[in-house]
Amino acid sequence: MATPESIVKAQARKVLEKAGAYFFFPAANGYGRAGIPDIIVCVNGEFLAIECKAGKNTTTALQKRELAAIERAGGRTLVLTDDPVTFEALGYILKNMEQI
């Protein structure tokens, strides 16, 4: 049975595939650094990290730290939720990344 967060990830995959973005889901197998975002994206040389959440779940302190570090390095970040507004934001970000 799919979890609410896995549904958000599946919807994100569809949007990213439609946009022709390069993306991957880092393995969460205990060997990586804690807090790494769920999806790493590259479009037109631009970097985007996406953290997926569903329901009332929010980012952890470690996830916030990683997202902030990515932003300091010049990357973009997005917390994608089951709220349709966040998918509109993803579409907007991807469109702007394609135009650079």
KEMIKOL-55677 format. One record per residue: chain; x, y, z of N, C-alpha, C in turn; residue number from 1. Coordinates in nm, 3 decimals, always signed. Example, Ala and Ser with C-alpha at 12.3 -4.5 7.8 and 13.67 -1.06 7.14 Angstrom:
<pts>
A:+1.319:-0.569:+0.780:+1.230:-0.450:+0.780:+1.320:-0.330:+0.780:1 $
A:+1.285:-0.225:+0.708:+1.367:-0.106:+0.714:+1.290:+0.003:+0.787:2 $
</pts>
This chain:
<pts>
A:+0.083:-0.118:+0.000:+0.000:+0.000:+0.000:+0.088:+0.125:+0.000:1 $
A:+0.053:+0.220:-0.083:+0.131:+0.342:-0.097:+0.111:+0.433:+0.024:2 $
A:+0.220:+0.492:+0.069:+0.211:+0.590:+0.178:+0.175:+0.725:+0.118:3 $
A:+0.121:+0.818:+0.197:+0.090:+0.951:+0.144:+0.212:+1.019:+0.083:4 $
A:+0.329:+1.003:+0.147:+0.450:+1.066:+0.092:+0.491:+1.001:-0.040:5 $
A:+0.474:+0.871:-0.053:+0.510:+0.805:-0.180:+0.418:+0.852:-0.292:6 $
A:+0.295:+0.889:-0.259:+0.204:+0.943:-0.360:+0.254:+1.078:-0.408:7 $
A:+0.302:+1.162:-0.315:+0.359:+1.292:-0.352:+0.481:+1.271:-0.442:8 $
A:+0.566:+1.175:-0.407:+0.685:+1.145:-0.489:+0.646:+1.097:-0.628:9 $
A:+0.545:+1.014:-0.638:+0.500:+0.964:-0.768:+0.445:+1.078:-0.854:10 $
A:+0.372:+1.169:-0.793:+0.319:+1.285:-0.867:+0.434:+1.374:-0.912:11 $
A:+0.535:+1.391:-0.826:+0.651:+1.471:-0.862:+0.724:+1.409:-0.980:12 $
A:+0.739:+1.277:-0.977:+0.805:+1.206:-1.088:+0.736:+1.238:-1.220:13 $
A:+0.604:+1.235:-1.222:+0.530:+1.264:-1.345:+0.557:+1.404:-1.395:14 $
A:+0.557:+1.502:-1.304:+0.583:+1.641:-1.342:+0.725:+1.656:-1.396:15 $
A:+0.821:+1.595:-1.328:+0.961:+1.605:-1.370:+0.984:+1.536:-1.504:16 $
A:+0.924:+1.419:-1.524:+0.938:+1.349:-1.652:+0.878:+1.432:-1.765:17 $
A:+0.761:+1.490:-1.741:+0.696:+1.571:-1.843:+0.782:+1.692:-1.881:18 $
A:+0.852:+1.747:-1.783:+0.939:+1.862:-1.808:+1.072:+1.822:-1.872:19 $
A:+1.100:+1.692:-1.879:+1.226:+1.647:-1.937:+1.346:+1.672:-1.845:20 $
A:+1.321:+1.682:-1.716:+1.427:+1.711:-1.619:+1.509:+1.585:-1.590:21 $
A:+1.636:+1.606:-1.560:+1.719:+1.498:-1.506:+1.690:+1.496:-1.356:22 $
A:+1.661:+1.379:-1.302:+1.636:+1.370:-1.158:+1.663:+1.230:-1.108:23 $
A:+1.685:+1.220:-0.978:+1.697:+1.090:-0.914:+1.657:+1.102:-0.768:24 $
A:+1.627:+0.987:-0.710:+1.590:+0.977:-0.570:+1.709:+0.915:-0.497:25 $
A:+1.782:+0.993:-0.416:+1.896:+0.936:-0.344:+1.852:+0.820:-0.256:26 $
A:+1.932:+0.716:-0.253:+1.902:+0.599:-0.169:+1.910:+0.637:-0.022:27 $
A:+1.810:+0.596:+0.052:+1.808:+0.621:+0.197:+1.837:+0.488:+0.266:28 $
A:+1.962:+0.443:+0.254:+1.997:+0.310:+0.305:+2.088:+0.312:+0.426:29 $
A:+2.105:+0.426:+0.488:+2.189:+0.433:+0.606:+2.333:+0.469:+0.578:30 $
A:+2.374:+0.470:+0.451:+2.513:+0.503:+0.418:+2.531:+0.649:+0.381:31 $
A:+2.422:+0.717:+0.349:+2.430:+0.858:+0.312:+2.419:+0.947:+0.434:32 $
A:+2.426:+1.076:+0.409:+2.414:+1.174:+0.516:+2.266:+1.196:+0.549:33 $
A:+2.234:+1.205:+0.675:+2.095:+1.226:+0.718:+2.045:+1.363:+0.672:34 $
A:+1.920:+1.367:+0.633:+1.857:+1.494:+0.595:+1.863:+1.528:+0.448:35 $
A:+1.927:+1.443:+0.367:+1.937:+1.470:+0.224:+1.796:+1.472:+0.164:36 $
A:+1.768:+1.569:+0.075:+1.634:+1.578:+0.014:+1.596:+1.452:-0.063:37 $
A:+1.466:+1.435:-0.082:+1.412:+1.315:-0.147:+1.442:+1.307:-0.296:38 $
A:+1.446:+1.422:-0.363:+1.466:+1.422:-0.509:+1.570:+1.528:-0.544:39 $
A:+1.667:+1.489:-0.625:+1.769:+1.580:-0.677:+1.740:+1.601:-0.826:40 $
A:+1.734:+1.728:-0.867:+1.692:+1.763:-1.002:+1.795:+1.856:-1.066:41 $
A:+1.816:+1.838:-1.197:+1.899:+1.931:-1.274:+1.827:+1.963:-1.404:42 $
A:+1.810:+2.092:-1.431:+1.749:+2.139:-1.555:+1.833:+2.256:-1.606:43 $
A:+1.883:+2.242:-1.728:+1.958:+2.350:-1.790:+2.074:+2.398:-1.702:44 $
A:+2.139:+2.305:-1.635:+2.252:+2.339:-1.550:+2.215:+2.394:-1.414:45 $
A:+2.088:+2.403:-1.385:+2.040:+2.454:-1.257:+2.007:+2.337:-1.164:46 $
A:+2.037:+2.353:-1.037:+2.019:+2.249:-0.936:+1.895:+2.278:-0.852:47 $
A:+1.812:+2.175:-0.832:+1.693:+2.185:-0.748:+1.687:+2.062:-0.658:48 $
A:+1.664:+2.084:-0.530:+1.646:+1.975:-0.434:+1.502:+1.982:-0.384:49 $
A:+1.435:+1.867:-0.384:+1.296:+1.862:-0.342:+1.282:+1.768:-0.222:50 $
A:+1.219:+1.820:-0.118:+1.184:+1.738:-0.001:+1.033:+1.717:-0.007:51 $
A:+0.989:+1.592:-0.003:+0.846:+1.560:-0.014:+0.786:+1.534:+0.124:52 $
A:+0.669:+1.591:+0.146:+0.597:+1.573:+0.271:+0.449:+1.555:+0.239:53 $
A:+0.379:+1.490:+0.328:+0.235:+1.471:+0.309:+0.164:+1.493:+0.442:54 $
A:+0.038:+1.531:+0.434:-0.040:+1.552:+0.555:+0.018:+1.664:+0.638:55 $
A:+0.026:+1.641:+0.766:+0.078:+1.745:+0.858:+0.228:+1.731:+0.883:56 $
A:+0.293:+1.640:+0.812:+0.437:+1.622:+0.830:+0.512:+1.747:+0.787:57 $
A:+0.618:+1.778:+0.858:+0.701:+1.893:+0.826:+0.847:+1.850:+0.820:58 $
A:+0.931:+1.937:+0.770:+1.073:+1.905:+0.759:+1.136:+1.897:+0.898:59 $
A:+1.231:+1.805:+0.910:+1.305:+1.790:+1.035:+1.417:+1.893:+1.040:60 $
A:+1.479:+1.906:+1.155:+1.592:+1.998:+1.169:+1.704:+1.961:+1.074:61 $
A:+1.732:+1.833:+1.058:+1.838:+1.789:+0.965:+1.802:+1.823:+0.821:62 $
A:+1.677:+1.804:+0.784:+1.633:+1.837:+0.648:+1.643:+1.987:+0.624:63 $
A:+1.603:+2.066:+0.721:+1.615:+2.212:+0.709:+1.760:+2.254:+0.691:64 $
A:+1.850:+2.188:+0.767:+1.993:+2.219:+0.756:+2.044:+2.192:+0.615:65 $
A:+2.006:+2.076:+0.559:+2.051:+2.041:+0.424:+1.993:+2.135:+0.319:66 $
A:+1.865:+2.169:+0.330:+1.803:+2.261:+0.234:+1.871:+2.398:+0.241:67 $
A:+1.901:+2.445:+0.361:+1.969:+2.574:+0.377:+2.109:+2.570:+0.317:68 $
A:+2.181:+2.460:+0.334:+2.315:+2.447:+0.276:+2.309:+2.450:+0.124:69 $
A:+2.209:+2.386:+0.068:+2.193:+2.387:-0.079:+2.166:+2.529:-0.127:70 $
A:+2.081:+2.600:-0.056:+2.052:+2.739:-0.095:+2.175:+2.827:-0.083:71 $
A:+2.254:+2.808:+0.022:+2.378:+2.886:+0.037:+2.475:+2.858:-0.077:72 $
A:+2.470:+2.738:-0.131:+2.559:+2.700:-0.241:+2.504:+2.746:-0.377:73 $
A:+2.389:+2.811:-0.377:+2.333:+2.862:-0.502:+2.227:+2.774:-0.565:74 $
A:+2.191:+2.663:-0.501:+2.087:+2.576:-0.553:+1.949:+2.624:-0.510:75 $
A:+1.850:+2.566:-0.572:+1.712:+2.595:-0.537:+1.657:+2.479:-0.456:76 $
A:+1.560:+2.508:-0.370:+1.497:+2.404:-0.291:+1.346:+2.424:-0.292:77 $
A:+1.276:+2.314:-0.269:+1.131:+2.318:-0.259:+1.084:+2.207:-0.167:78 $
A:+0.995:+2.241:-0.076:+0.927:+2.139:+0.004:+0.794:+2.116:-0.067:79 $
A:+0.781:+1.999:-0.125:+0.663:+1.962:-0.203:+0.569:+1.881:-0.114:80 $
A:+0.443:+1.924:-0.109:+0.346:+1.856:-0.023:+0.228:+1.809:-0.108:81 $
A:+0.130:+1.753:-0.041:+0.010:+1.710:-0.113:-0.083:+1.828:-0.142:82 $
A:-0.044:+1.948:-0.107:-0.118:+2.069:-0.140:-0.090:+2.104:-0.286:83 $
A:-0.192:+2.115:-0.371:-0.171:+2.146:-0.513:-0.090:+2.273:-0.538:84 $
A:-0.093:+2.367:-0.446:-0.017:+2.491:-0.463:+0.131:+2.462:-0.476:85 $
A:+0.181:+2.362:-0.403:+0.324:+2.332:-0.412:+0.358:+2.272:-0.548:86 $
A:+0.265:+2.201:-0.609:+0.290:+2.148:-0.744:+0.288:+2.261:-0.847:87 $
A:+0.206:+2.362:-0.824:+0.209:+2.481:-0.910:+0.346:+2.549:-0.897:88 $
A:+0.398:+2.556:-0.774:+0.530:+2.615:-0.752:+0.637:+2.534:-0.824:89 $
A:+0.627:+2.402:-0.820:+0.723:+2.317:-0.892:+0.719:+2.346:-1.041:90 $
A:+0.600:+2.353:-1.097:+0.588:+2.385:-1.239:+0.649:+2.520:-1.273:91 $
A:+0.626:+2.618:-1.189:+0.682:+2.753:-1.210:+0.834:+2.749:-1.204:92 $
A:+0.889:+2.681:-1.104:+1.035:+2.671:-1.091:+1.095:+2.602:-1.212:93 $
A:+1.036:+2.490:-1.254:+1.089:+2.417:-1.370:+1.084:+2.502:-1.495:94 $
A:+0.976:+2.573:-1.515:+0.962:+2.660:-1.633:+1.071:+2.766:-1.634:95 $
A:+1.097:+2.826:-1.519:+1.202:+2.928:-1.512:+1.341:+2.869:-1.528:96 $
A:+1.362:+2.746:-1.482:+1.492:+2.681:-1.500:+1.514:+2.649:-1.648:97 $
A:+1.410:+2.613:-1.720:+1.421:+2.582:-1.862:+1.457:+2.704:-1.944:98 $
A:+1.421:+2.824:-1.898:+1.440:+2.946:-1.974:+1.576:+3.012:-1.951:99 $
A:+1.653:+2.959:-1.857:+1.782:+3.022:-1.826:+1.881:+2.993:-1.936:100 $
</pts>
